[in-house]
Amino acid sequence: MKGDREEPSAKELVNEKKQMIREEIERVRLRRDCLEILMTYEKAKGRENGRLPAYNRLFQKLPTPFGSSQRKLKMAGVLLNLKREAGFFDPLNSLREFLKNEDDSQSATILAPLSHCLKVPGGYIQARFVQEMFLKHGGKSDGQIPLFESSVKPVMQKLPKMDAAVFGEWCAAQYGLAGRVGKWVKDRLECLRFR
């Protein structure tokens, strides 16, 4: 009959099962790698048994029952998004407290390998750290705002072009908030000119 679908062969069923198992093993491996990186971070900071985030929140839930497909969600971009939207997943949101409470870029550097585990482009974790630094100092012109040359530019160089442009515009706006006295005008312009 036209339109009837053929039943999969035994070989196709076996291959499909193997693929499901490979996908599940990969999801578990990424979680394990993530936990190792977080534990390395804590040791590097001298805080064993410290305040690890709920690392399972860095990932979408494992599909249940086994073999069911994982729900496709839109992934977050380079910028922090505080809106909780249906169908949207931000794997870096659980790292927010880590990044908020750190004052040196060493933390972002140690955590950078998480990008691979979380399947986000390189530079996203460093970009979120810089964002948190801007937000932490919230428009103050006290000299603690991340400088373009030492903080923003190196991150922009790690990001894909479109993300670098979005990140640069956001940083320029932050310099605009802090630059009422003109101190940050040069950094603001550099963010917008960077290519």
N, C-alpha and C positions, 0 to 999 in steps of 0.2 A: 504494500500500500504506500502511496506517495505521502511523504511527510512523516512516516513512522521512523522513529529513531532506532538504529541498530543497537543492540545490547553490547556493552564493552566486552572485549575478549578477556580471558583469564589473565593474559599477559598485561593488558592495559590496566586491569584492576590491581595487579601486583605492583606495577609501576606507579600507579596513583597512590597506593598505600606507602610505597617507599618515599615518594615525594612528600607526603604528609609527615612522615617520620623525620625526614631531613629538615623540613621547616620547623618542626617542634624542637628538634635538637639545636638548631640555630638560635631559636628564641631563648632557650635555656642557656646556651653558651654565652650569648650577649649579656644576659643577666649576671652570670658568673663573672665575666670580664668586668662588668660595671662595678660589682661588689669589690673585686680586687683593687680597682682604681680608687674607689672610695676609701678602702682600708689603707692603701698606700698614702693617700692624702692625709688621713688622720695621723699616721705614723710620722709623716714628714712634718706635721705641725706639732708633734709631741703630745698628741691627745688620744692615745689608745683608749679604746672603749668609750670614745667621745660621742659626739652628737651626729652620727650618720643620718642622712635623710632616709625616709622610707623609700629605699631604692626601687622597690617594686612600682612606685608611682611614676618612675621615670619611663616606664613602659606601658603599652596598652596591655590590658588583661589577656592572659593566655586564653585561647579559644576553648570553650567546653561545650559539649563533650569533645574528646580528642578527635581530630580529623575535621571538625567543623571549620569553616573559613573564618579568618580574623576580620572583624568589622573594619572597613576602610574609613579612616577619619582624615580630615584635612589637618596637615601638620602645621605647627606654628612657624612663623617666620623669624627673622633675625631679631626683631624687636619684641620686648616684653609686651604681652597682651593680657591685661587684667580682666577682660571680659570672659565670662564663662559661656561659651556658645556651644549649642548642640552640634555634634558632628565635627568638633574641633579638638585637637589634642596637642598640648604643649609639654613635651618631655622634660624641658628645662625648668619648668615651674617649681618642681620639688627642690631644685638647687638654689632657689632664690634666697632663702635664709642664710645658706653658706656664703653666697656671694655678697649679700648685704652686710654681713658681719666681718668681712675681711677688708683690710686696708692696703694690701699689697697685691700686685699682679701675679705673684708667685702662685697664689691659690688657683687662679684661672689657668695658669700654665700647667700645674699639676693635674687639674681636672680636664684639660683639653682633650686627652684621649677618649673621654666619654663621648665625644662627637661621633666617633666611629660606632660605638656600642648603641648609641641612640639614633643612629642613621640621620644625623643632621650635618650640614656642611661644616667643614673646619672653620674655626673662627667664631662660631656662634656662642660658645661659652665665654670666650674673651669679650665678645661684644656685650653680652649680658652683664659681665662684671663691670665694664665701663659704664653701661647704663645705670647700674646700681650706684656707682660712684657719683654720677651726675645727680641722681635722685636723692641720694644721701645728703649731698651738700646743697640741694634744692635752691638754686638761684643765688646762692651766696657768692660774693666775689672775694672770698677769703683765701684764694690761692690753692685751695685743695681740689678744685675742679680738675678733672683729667686734662692734661695738656695735649694738644694735637700731635706734636712731634713724637712724644714719648708714649702716649697711651692710645690715641685714636687712630693715627696713621698705621701703626703696625697691625692693628686689628683689621682695618680696611683692606690692607694688603693680603690678608688671609681669606677674606670673604669672596664669594662669587660676585661678579660685577654688579648685578642688580641689587643684591643685598648690601654691597658696599655703598651704593648710591643712597639706598633707603637709610642705612645707618648714618651716613655722612650728613644727610638732611636733618635727621633727628638730632645729631650732635650739634650741628650748626644752630638749630633752634634753641638748644640748651645754652650754648654760648651767648645767644641773643638775650636770653633771660638774665644771665649773669653779667652781660656786657654793657649794662646801662652807663657805666663810667668809661667805656671804650677799651677797657683792659683786654677783653677777649675778642676784639674785632678781627685781628689777624688770624686767630685760630678758627673763628667762624668762617671766614673767607676760604681758608685752606680746606676745610671740610667740604665746601661747595665746589671748589676747583679740582679736588683730587680725582684722578681718573686712573 
